[in-house]
């Protein structure tokens, strides 16, 4: 089987791929092989994997930080008031 070499991969991308492999219980090589085979089977153009675990966590942390200083109404009370009308 032929080998494939990818040069100048960003460290952040490599970390995400390693995390994805770990979540899927595979080696990095097996994960990359699966990604490429799935993309080729779909006929897709690779522009990177869909947002995964690390991207979700980063987004969640940003959202939490944005909501940190806000106070929210008691939704149960609001629903009850609406139903009682």
N, C-alpha and C positions, 0 to 999 in steps of 0.2 A: 504494500500500500504506500502511496506517496505521503510525504510529510509536508506540513505547511508551517511557514515561519512568519510571524507577525512582528514587525519592528516598530519601535517608538510608541508603544501602547502606554497611555497615561496611567499613572499609579492608581488614581481614583477608579478608573475603569477596571483595572486588574483586581483591586480590592472588592469591587462589586461582583465581579465574576467569581472570585473565590468564595464570597459569601453565598452567592446563588448555588454554587456547587455544593457547599456545606449543607445548605437547607435541603437540597435534593439528594443528599447522601452519596455524592459522586466525587471523584477526583476532578481537579480542574480540567485535565485533558478530556475526561469523559463528558464533562459538562459542555465544553466548547464543541466537541464532536456532535453532541445531541443538538445544540443550538444550530450549528451549521447544517446538519442533516434535516432538521425540521424546516428551516428556512428554505433550503433547496427543494424540499418536497412540495412546499407551498408555492414555489416559484417567486418567493419574496426577495426584495432587494434589502440587504441587511443595512440598517441604519442604527443598529444597536438593539439590545434586548428591551422589551417593554419594561416600564418601571417596575421594580421589584421591591424586595423587603427593605433595602437600605434607603431607597428613594422615598418609600412610604414613611419610614421612621423620621427621615429628615423633614418631610412635609408636616408630619404630625407635631414634631417639636416646634417648628416655626408657627404653626397654628396655635398651639398652646401658649407660646410666648405672646402672640398677638391678643389672645383672649384673657391674659393673666390679670389685667387691671379692671376688667369689666365685671359688673354685677348683673345678674339675670333674675327675671321675675320667676316666681314659683309657677311652673307651667300647669300643675294640677289645679291650682287656684284659678288660673285664667280659663282653663277648660270648664271647670265647674260653673264659673260665672257665665260663660257663654251658653252652657246647657240650661242653666236656670232662666235664661231670658225667654 
